[in-house]
């Protein structure tokens, strides 16, 4: 039973999507989509009125929406436009550039951070499930690599709940913080510029990036030192006749752990997000060092 608006959309299970809809449903859906009006995105108010009507017509008809998603999965020219990112997935269900219509579903995968950005295109979003924490920004500087993060000022903040439509011009700076499983129906214009602008508000003075770089340098340097010391010790204490077996065993254990690590990282990233996974790695690394520091090995000078 649905408990919030749009909860029924979460029933788009693989078994439903992989089952081909009846041919008459696809034909009916295609006829409806082909009849949609052309959108004049150079008049944003008029575009907002037209696209909101389209978004509500499509988004409120769940059977039609499921048919369009199932059809998109079977249409190569639409499927190749699907996008899968760490933060969200995007499914293009209709694309008619002559009418100024690219329509897609956007699913937020994880908690999102605040990124001041604009878009290459203008768009209308109809929130079907979940909510946006939406903030609009202004600035008095050029939008390029020299942009100062402290000179972006929020002037409009509100929550955009399920059932609301919003339309934004491609030049509008904003952030949308969405909870996981937020689903929205997006209707976007053809690209209006070559490149969008984006900046993290916590980028600030660049200290976080510098510390990240220094941390990576430290890890790389420590790996080299550890490798030299471990190999020297291994070759010093191992009898010559056993050295090939020892080296083969070491390689099997160390390189064999790589796919396990990749799988673990993927699971951690899925469950807690990329930032959470990085913090988990830091915590595990700290615990291993703590274990070594508190063990009897710390006071020994000879491991033989």
N, C-alpha and C positions, 0 to 999 in steps of 0.2 A: 504494500500500500504506500502511495506517495505521501510524504510528510511535509514536503516543501514544494513550492512551484518548480516544475521542471524535473522532479525526481524520476518521473517516468522515462526521461531521456537516458537515464543510466541503465536502462534495460536493453541497450543496443549491444547485446552479447554477440560473440562470433557466430553462434548457431543461427541467430536471426539474420545477421548481415550476409552470411554465406549462402543463405537460402534465397534463390532468385525470386523476386516478386512476380506476380502474374503479369503477363505481357500487356493486358489491358490497362493495368495500373501504370506501367511504364509509359505507355502511349498517352494516357491521360495526363500524366505528370509532364511529359515533354511538350504536349500541346499547351498546357498552362504556362510553362516557362517560356515558350516561344512567343506567347501573347503578352509578356511583360512589356511595359512601356520603356522607351528610351529615357535615360536620365541625363539631364544637363547639369554637370557638376560645376560649371562656371557660375551658376546661380545656386549657392549653397542652401538657401532657404527653400527654394523650389525642389532641389535634390533631396533635402531632408524630408519633405512632405511625401514625395513619391516613394523614396526608399523605405520610409517607416511603414507605409501601407503594404509594400511588398514583403518586408521582413515579418510583419504581423500575420500576413496571409500565409506565408510559408511556415513560420515558427509555431503558429497555433494549430496547425494541422499535422499532428504527430505521424499519422499514417503516410501522408505525403512526404514528410521529412525523411522517414525511414526508407521510403521508396527511392527518393533522390540519393540518399547515402548509398543504398545497395546498388543503384544504377552507376554511381560514380566509381565504385569499386570495380565495376565491370567495363569501365570506359577508359582505355589507356591514355587518351589525351587529357583526361581529368586526373587520373591516378598519378601521372608523372608530375603534377603540380602540387601533390600533397607535400606537407612539410612536417618533419618530426624534430623537435628541439627539446632541450633539457627542461624548459619552462612550459612549453605548450605544444600541442599538435594541431594541425590545420588541414581540414578536408574540404577540397573544392568540390562543390556539388553542381555548379553551373558557371559557365564562362562565356559571355557574349560581349566582347570588347567593343563591337560596333554600337551596342546600346549602352555602353558604360557600365556593364554589370559583371562583376566577378563575385560570386556568392559562395561563402564557405562557412563551415562550422569550426569554431576555435574551442579547444578543450585545454584548460589549465591543468598541468600535471602536478605542480608542487607549489609551496609557498613562494611568493615572488618578492623581489626586492625593488627598491625605488629607483627607477631609471628615468631621468628626464629625457624625453625624446619627442620627435615628430615622425611623420611618415612620408613615404614617397607618393602616397595616394590619399585622397579624402575618403571617408568611409562613414557608414552607419552601422551601429552595433545594437542588436536586440538581445538583451540578456535573458536567456531561457532558464538558467539554473545557477544558483550561487549569487555572488555579488561582486562589484568592483568598489574599491576605495579610490575615488577618482579625484585628481588634483590637476588644475590648470596652472601653467606658469607663464611668466613674462620675463624678458631680459632686455638689456640695452646694449648688447654686444653682438658681434658677428658669430654665427654658429659654425665654428671650425675647430681645429685641434687646439687653438689657443684659448678657447672659452674657459672662463673662470667660474668654477662651480658655485662660488659664493654669490654670484650675480644672477641667480635664477630665483625669482620671487613667486611663491604661490599666491594666487589671488582668488581662487575658487576651489572649495573642497566640499565634497559630499559623497555619500554612499549611493551607488547605483544598484538598486535591488533587481531581482528577477522581475521581468515584466516591463522594464523601462527601455526605451530607445534613446540613443545618443548619436549625434552626428558631429563630426569634427572635420575641419579643413586640414589639408596636408601640412600647413605651416604651423598649426597649433602645437605648442609644447605642452606635454602633459605626462602624468604617470597614472598607471592603473595597477593597484595592488589587488590581486585576486586570490581567493581561497582555492585550495585544490578542488577539482571537479567542477569549477565554474565553466559553464557552457554558454557560448554566445553565437548568434547568427550574424555574420559580417557581410555587408554589401559594400564593395569598394570600387572606386573609380579606376580607370587606367592610370598608370604611373604619371605623376605630374613633374617629377624631377628625377635626376640620376641617383641621388644619394640622400638618405635620411640622416638626421642628427640624433646622437644618443650620448648621454653621459651619466655615470653613476653619481648620485649626490654625495656619497661617502668617499668619492675619489679624492676630493679636497686637495691637500697640499702634495699628494703623491706619496706620503709616508707608507701607506699600506702596500702600494706597488713596490716601493723600495725594499721594505721588510720582506715581502714575498720573494723578491729576487735574491736578497742576501741569504734568506733561508734555503733557497734552492742551491745557491753556491756552497753553503755549508754542508748540505746533504751530499752534494757531489764530491766535495773535498774529503769528507769523512769516508765515503765509499771507497775512494782511491786508497786512502791510508789503511783502511780495514782490509782491503783486498791484498795489498802488499804484505802486511803483517801476517795475515792468515795463511797466505800461500807460502811465505818464507818459513813459518813455523811448521806447516804441514810437510813441506819437503825436507825439513831438518830432522824431524822426529820419526818420520815414516821409513821403515826399511826399504831399500831400493826395489826389492822384489815385489813389495806390496804397493808401491806408489801408483802404478797404473790403475789398480783396483780402487784405491782410495780416491784418486782423481775422478774416476768414472762415477763412483758413488756420490761424491760431492756435486758433480755436475747434474746427476740425475735428480738429487734432492733439490738443489737450488733452482735449476731451470724447470723442473717439474712443478714447482710451486707457482710459476708465473701464471698459467691458466686459472689456477685456484684463486690467486690474488685478483685476476681480472674479473672472475665471476663474483667474488666477494665485494669488490668495488662497485660492480654494477648493481648488486642487490642493495648495498648501502646507499648508493646514489638514488635508487628508486624509492627506498623507504624514508630517507631523511634528507634528500636533496644533496646537491654537490657540495654546498658549504658544510652541511652536517657531516658528510662523508669525510671531508678534509679534517674537520675537528676530531672525528673518530680516529683517523690515522695518527694525528698528533697525540691523542690520549694513549693509544696503543703503544706508540713509539716511546712515550714517556714511561709507561709502565714497564716496558722491557728494560730500559735503562735503570729504573728503580730496582728491578729484580737483580740485575747484575751488581748494583751498588751495595745492596744489602746482603749479598751472598758471600760465602767464604772465599770465592775466587778473587775478590777484590784485593785481598791481602797477600795473595800468592805471587811469587816472582818466577816460578818455574812450574809449567803445566805437565811436566813428565812424571 
